[in-house]
């Protein structure tokens, strides 16, 4: 009995030690941004759980964009600037200011702060004189792969149709890639065969600027490349016997 009781106490001790170690690992994951283990809500600092995609995202400043900056109460500071390859613009009397990736309202705030020592609470307006046009890319097993302008609302099936449609060698399970504002690349597999047969119309999602569609090749097509010509395949139709 004493031996059995000792084994039970030892098992309880090991279970307690293991539980303490697990609790420490969970706490460390929370503080260092590691993977969540208890279903906690994702945060911006969690590299394993990116935030959901933003609805109706604002345009963000790109390289070579041309900005018309207007100072309502101080028109002598009005200027036209171009975003340089390093993401900076050169402001009159201030110098360089990084605006790459900012929205227009964020750029307005940044310019106000840059002129804080020169102007008191300036009223600043920004117009985009030239900017990167919305686009999408389709590649893989389509008739005309390449980059296309996103001039109006398009779904994935419409984008594929613009790119020449599916080739006979194409799978109907395609991949949609979207790069979010914080640098995350989101990928989603879409079963277009279900949509084309009217089973699941939700698979045909809307496109956003910068999206990429990859149409993979059928497995049987890949295998045929390595099969010697004529093996298992008749070279010509069999003669018909009458």
C-alpha positions, 0 to 999 in steps of 0.5 A: 500500500505504501508503494502504491501510495508513493506512486500516486503522489509521484504522479500527482507531482508530475502532473502539477509540474507539467501544468505549471510548465504549460501555464508558463509557455502560454504566458510567454506566448502572450507576451512575446507574440507567439502562437495563441493556445487558448483561442485568444483574440488576435492582435496586431503584434501577433505574427501568427494571427494576422488581423482580418482584412480591412473593409473598403480600405483607403488608397495608400501612397505609392512611389511615383505618385504626384501630390498637390498640397494646398495650404488654405490659409498660407497659399505661398506654401502650395506645392506639387511633389512627387514621391521618390523611389525611397518613399520620401517627398521634399517639402518646401522649407522643411525637407524630406518626409516619408509618406510611402504606405500612408493614406491621404488623411495620414499624409495630411497629418504628417505634413501638419506635424512637419510644418508645426514649427513654421505654421500654427495649426495649418489647414492642409488639403491633398489631391492625387494628381497622379497615382497607381491605377488599380490592377490585378494579375492572373497567371497560370493555366489561362488564355492570356496571363498578365496584369489587367486594370481593375476599372470596375468591380470584378469577381474572380470568375470575371477576372479569369474570363478577361484573362482568356478563361481556363485552358483545357489543362487548368484546374478549376480550384484556383488560388487568390492572393491578397497583400494587406496593408500591414504586409501580410499575404493572404491566400484563399483556395476557391472551388470555381467548379462549384460556382460554375455548376451553381452549387456555391456562388460564395466562391466567386469573391470580389477582386481588390487592387493588387490581387493575384489569381493563380490557376494551377495545372491539372495533375494528369497534364503534368504526368503526361509530360514524362510519358513517352509518346504513344505509350498507352495512347493510340496514335490514330483512331482505330479502324472501324469494322463494318 
